[in-house]
Amino acid sequence: RWIGALALAGFTLLATFVALRFWEMQPPARFMAANAFFEHLGLVGGFLLVAWYDLNQRET
């Protein structure tokens, strides 16, 4: 599970920076894109937590 979670985290992080370039947008669209950007960063954090938890469970 940990390798899958890390792969999803890496893919999501890369896709977020490629697809959601909110810093290049003008205000109405910028706010929606920034919101989606930070939501995806939260998903990356969740995937990293799953990987960390799974690795710690294997050690005990």
VOGU-3710 file (C-alpha; in Angstrom, 3 decimals, decimal comma):
1> rwigalalag> 0,000/0,000/0,000  2,758/2,468/0,810  4,221/2,373/-2,690  0,812/3,033/-4,219  0,207/5,939/-1,853  3,596/7,442/-2,726  2,925/7,002/-6,441  -0,451/8,721/-6,114  1,116/11,534/-4,080  3,806/12,102/-6,695
11> ftllatfval> 1,381/12,006/-9,605  -1,115/14,300/-7,884  1,598/16,788/-6,963  2,962/16,876/-10,506  -0,480/17,114/-12,098  -1,466/19,888/-9,686  1,448/22,083/-10,707  0,908/21,363/-14,406  -2,880/21,773/-14,550  -3,649/24,424/-11,929
21> rfwemqppar> -1,410/27,397/-12,686  -3,479/29,836/-10,640  -0,599/32,326/-10,436  -0,991/32,985/-14,185  -4,766/33,616/-14,088  -6,858/36,732/-13,639  -8,985/37,198/-10,499  -12,335/35,447/-10,969  -10,785/32,249/-12,296  -7,726/32,625/-10,079
31> fmaanaffeh> -9,662/32,112/-6,847  -11,310/28,913/-8,038  -8,044/27,519/-9,377  -6,199/28,414/-6,162  -8,877/26,633/-4,150  -8,536/23,500/-6,287  -4,735/23,751/-6,074  -4,744/23,735/-2,282  -7,367/20,981/-2,168  -5,049/18,825/-4,254
41> lglvggfllv> -2,125/19,638/-1,961  -4,296/18,365/0,887  -4,813/15,122/-1,018  -1,040/14,795/-1,444  -0,664/15,197/2,319  -3,265/12,498/2,885  -1,472/10,102/0,544  1,796/10,764/2,372  0,100/10,042/5,705  -1,202/6,723/4,372
51> awydlnqret> 2,293/5,778/3,182  3,852/6,794/6,516  1,220/4,904/8,513  1,614/1,764/6,398  5,402/1,808/6,730  5,138/2,238/10,508  2,649/-0,636/10,770  5,075/-2,948/8,961  7,853/-2,196/11,461  5,777/-3,126/14,515
//
